[in-house]
Structure formats: structure tokens, C-alpha cells
Amino acid sequence: MPYAILSVSDKTGIGDLAAALHARGWTLLSTGGTAQAIREASVPVTGIGEHTGFPEILGGRVKTLHPAVHAGLLARPTVESDVRDLERHDLKPVGIVVVNLYPFRETIARPDTTLAGALEQIDIGGPTMLRAAAKNHPFVWPVCDPTDYERLIAAIDEGGDQDEFRRALATKVFAHTAAYDSAVAGYLRGSKEEGDAGGLPEDLMVSLSRVQSLRYGENPDQPAAFYRVSSGPPLGIPGLRQLHGKDLSYNNILDLDGALLAIAPFLGGDQSACAILKHTTPCGIAVGRSPAEAYRKALACDPVSAFGSTVVFSEPVTEAVAEELAALFVECLVAPGYAPPALTILRQKQNIRILKPDEDTRFGSHSGHLAPGLDLRGVIGGVLVQGSPAPARPSDLRASGATVATTRAPSDAEWEDLAFAWAAVQSVKSNAILLARDGAAVGIGAGQMSRVDAAHLAAHKATAAGFDLEGLVLASDAFFPFRDGVDAAAEAGVTAIIQPGGSKRDAEAIAAADEHGISMVFTGRRTFRH
């Protein structure tokens, strides 16, 4: 009778599979809890220890690592020497391996997991059996996914070589074990003491699981899908739960990424914050005493561009906010929560996609990076890797070492607006200039090829929105390479500037600011967002 090894962590469907195999004449071998589950299904099963003649030892750490298992898995019935070896040592060929691995990823997702606890959930025998079976898949069925059980039985009943299905099972096994190893490597890398080893890893493994297929990518002729990091719980965008609306598109997901980045500096602050984004960059961002006030101030920056936008809030959406949002075409709305009356109002709009974090999911931008502490971006033929940026929060500005470079220091009101503007500009695409007053952006220049053009664009947008330009502050995501940017700021009515500094021509920029009576603060930190 043919032999099948069943040893699974996820017991879904294992009783039915065991019964179906037994009915077809297979002898079942199993371990521990799987054997118990099979017996509870009233199906005969033989323990691995009985089959190998060697008991499980080391508390179950060693049970399937035995020639009676692996010779049976790796033997090729078409190779005479393999058949003779089995006969000489009285070993039996194994035709099916059904294994899914210890719940390592689920274990490390728990905040109270220790390193010792995680190490105990690193499966050794399971991956070894799966890989052996997958290597020998022309003769062994390698199964790691419970959704394949029914198809396995159907293939056995159909007979024939079933080469295509066997190869598909083997492909899935190697992807499964690679993802498992990636999760282990990622955890061990992330569990190092702060500063240990330093730098970036020489070999970086990132395992991704598909969240959903998308209708298309940035354009209709591009196929697309959305993946999340396989290790640990869903974070960032995969950790958002959609409450209403059509499926997310590729561009929606990109805009949500920009939204989480934009709102991150304002989470946990003493004011409500709102950002309105188009094409991954803010067209309005503001803080206020309530979500409704923050939304009104953000919308005032560029109400024309806000059409078809993604809107994000730092606090739950109130009924008052929902009533105002109902007048605007919004593609996506994301917030930590929603008042029940607000949801009732918003759900009347069929096309809006409403999202919130799942329970226990951290809300913000830096929870969803592809690897602990790392930010990855694909390019043609490769991947760029960098350390994850920390959001520059408004409350951190003075404590972060910002220095006044000009003769005139900012007033208290200017300091407050500079702190807001510096937190807000980091989510704007480079070259980035943001004009602000009273905790709100009033003009944004994004994605320009020169910084002075970004300054002119920000002033133009502020004028078009009807703002008085006198008394504005300006934030620049990188230094001014020439004084022309400062001159453009002065022409627009700016009285205070915040920028990283560090240009060879800083002295010229400082002199220009002094000439115009502008106070200028250097942060020492660039916040490019290409």
C-alpha cells in the first residue's frame, strides 16, 4: 500500500483528507497533534516513531529527520539503484507529503513574544520534508496548502502523470518555504539590539503575499496586484479595513500611501489634522481645533485640485465633517474611526472608498514598510533600500536642534507656523515648497525641476485661492542652491523661512533673507520625497 505523511500545523480539512486517502488505500503516517486529529476523525494512522523505529526525542524537535522518512521521499522508482537501496534497508516509498509549517509568523506577530519563544516556532522537519517531496515531485505529491486537498484527491482519481499539477504543487512549496525563511531572517534582523551591526543587510529577503488582484495598474494596459509583507500582521495599508465603496485601484493605493505619510507627523498632537491629496502629494493640509475646522482649512488651500482626492484625518470623522465631505467628490477617505451618523451620511455616496485601521493596527505612515526599519522601492532591474524616515513632528522642532541663521529670529507665532510647515512639507513631492499661516498650508509647489519654480508655483496657488500673501511662512524640503528662491519668497510676502541649510551658498541665502527682513531657520535635515 502507498504511504502518505500528514503533519500539519493548520488542521483545516485534515480529517476529511485523511479519510479520503484511507478510502483509496493509502497508509497514513503522522505526528503528534495531527495524528490525534486523524484518529478523532475515526481514520487509522501510524505514528512516525512506529514507522521509523525511532522515538520522537528532544521534546519533539527530532521526529521526522530519519532515513526511513527521507529515503522514502527522495527515492525514484524509475532508478534501479534507488529501488535496490530501499529494498536492501527495508524502507518504504512515500507518495504524498501534506505539511504546513509551525506558526512562526503568527507567533512573532504577538507583542509579548520573546526570542526564545520565536525560536521554538522555527520548523525544521516540515520544510525538510516539503523540499524533499517537491524536489521529487514527479513521484511524490508535495502539498502545503489546505485549499489543494480536494484537487489532490481529484488528481489521484483521474490517474495519469498529472505533471502540470505536480509542478504547480512543487512551485507552491518552494515559494512557501522561501517565504517562511524570509520571515525568520526578517525577525532575527529586527530583533537585534539598537545599533547592532549597523548599516543595511548584505542579503535582504522580503516575502510578499498577494492581498488582491487589481483591475489594472497606473494605466489600463498594465496588469497589477497588491501584495503585503508575509511576516507578521498586516500593517500600513494592508492593515486598513474598507467599510464602503468600490475595490481599491492601483492609484488609490499609491494615494493612500501618501496620505498615511502626510498625516503621520500630526498623530497624537493636541490639534486635529487633515490632509487632502492628489497624485500622492498634498494639495491641502492643516490643523484645527476640530476635524471639521482642519478639513475646511485644508480644502481652502486648493479646492479645485481637491476634486477626486484622497482625504485623511488624524482623528475620527464626525458628523459635521461628513456633512461637508458630502459636497466634494472624494475617491478615498481614511481616518482612525467614524461616528455612526458620519458613516450613514458618507455611505450615501456610492463611489467613495471609506477605510479605517483594523483593530490593533497602528495608524500612520511608518508601520507598513517592507522590512523592519527599511524602505524599499523598485526600479528597473533592481530595488533601492534605505532606512525608514522618522516623521518630523511639529512639537519636535525646537528640541531637534533647529537654529536661527538670520539677524532676525522668528516671532512666537512664526515659530508655531514654521513648526507646522516643516511637518507638512515632508509629504510633498520634491522639489517642494509650502506656504503656511495659522496652521494651514495656503500654497504648495510640488514636483518642480527647480526650487525657485516651486516657490513661484506655491505663491501662484495661494493667490489663485484668494489668500493674502503678507505674513506667510515658507518651508522648503531642501536647501536653496541660490538666493533667487529667497527673493521669490520675499516677493510673495513671506516673513519666515525654514529649510535644512547645507548649501555652499547658504551665506548668500542668509544675506538675501536679512535684506528682506526675513527670519530663517536651519533644521539640518533634508526631507526629499522623490
Stockholm file with secondary structure:
# STOCKHOLM 1.0

chainA/1-530         MPYAILSVSDKTGIGDLAAALHARGWTLLSTGGTAQAIREASVPVTGIGEHTGFPEILGGRVKTLHPAVHAGLLARPTVESDVRDLERHDLKPVGIVVVNLYPFRETIARPDTTLAGALEQIDIGGPTMLRAAAKNHPFVWPVCDPTDYERLIAAIDEGGDQDEFRRALATKVFAHTAAYDSAVAGYLRGSKEEGDAGGLPEDLMVSLSRVQSLRYGENPDQPAAFYRVSSGPPLGIPGLRQLHGKDLSYNNILDLDGALLAIAPFLGGDQSACAILKHTTPCGIAVGRSPAEAYRKALACDPVSAFGSTVVFSEPVTEAVAEELAALFVECLVAPGYAPPALTILRQKQNIRILKPDEDTRFGSHSGHLAPGLDLRGVIGGVLVQGSPAPARPSDLRASGATVATTRAPSDAEWEDLAFAWAAVQSVKSNAILLARDGAAVGIGAGQMSRVDAAHLAAHKATAAGFDLEGLVLASDAFFPFRDGVDAAAEAGVTAIIQPGGSKRDAEAIAAADEHGISMVFTGRRTFRH
#=GR chainA/1-530 SS CCEEEEEESSCTTHHHHHHHHHHTTCEEEECHHHHHHHHHTTCCCEEHHHHHTSCCBGGGTBSSCSHHHHHHHHCCTTCHHHHHHHHHTTCCCEEEEEEECCCHHHHHTSTTCCHHHHHHTCCSHHHHHHHHHHHTTTTSEEECCGGGHHHHHHHHHHCSCCHHHHHHHHHHHHHHHHHHHHHHHHHHHHTSCTTSSCSCCSSCCCCEEEEEEESCSSSTTSCEEEEEESSSSCCSGGGEEEEESSCCCHHHHHHHHHHHHHHGGGTTSSSEEEEEEETTEEEEEEEESSHHHHHHHHHHHCTTTTTTEEEEESSCBCHHHHHHHTTSCEEEEECSCBCHHHHHHHTTSTTCEEEEECTTCCCSSTTCCSBTTEEEEEETTEEEEEECCCCCCGGGTGGGTCEECSSSCCCHHHHHHHHHHHHHHTTSCSSCEEEEETTEEEEEECSCSSHHHHHHHHHHHHHHTTCCCTTEEEEESSCCSSTHHHHHHHHHTEEEEEECCCCTTHHHHHHHHHHHTCEEEECSCCCCCC
#=GC SS_cons         CCEEEEEESSCTTHHHHHHHHHHTTCEEEECHHHHHHHHHTTCCCEEHHHHHTSCCBGGGTBSSCSHHHHHHHHCCTTCHHHHHHHHHTTCCCEEEEEEECCCHHHHHTSTTCCHHHHHHTCCSHHHHHHHHHHHTTTTSEEECCGGGHHHHHHHHHHCSCCHHHHHHHHHHHHHHHHHHHHHHHHHHHHTSCTTSSCSCCSSCCCCEEEEEEESCSSSTTSCEEEEEESSSSCCSGGGEEEEESSCCCHHHHHHHHHHHHHHGGGTTSSSEEEEEEETTEEEEEEEESSHHHHHHHHHHHCTTTTTTEEEEESSCBCHHHHHHHTTSCEEEEECSCBCHHHHHHHTTSTTCEEEEECTTCCCSSTTCCSBTTEEEEEETTEEEEEECCCCCCGGGTGGGTCEECSSSCCCHHHHHHHHHHHHHHTTSCSSCEEEEETTEEEEEECSCSSHHHHHHHHHHHHHHTTCCCTTEEEEESSCCSSTHHHHHHHHHTEEEEEECCCCTTHHHHHHHHHHHTCEEEECSCCCCCC
//
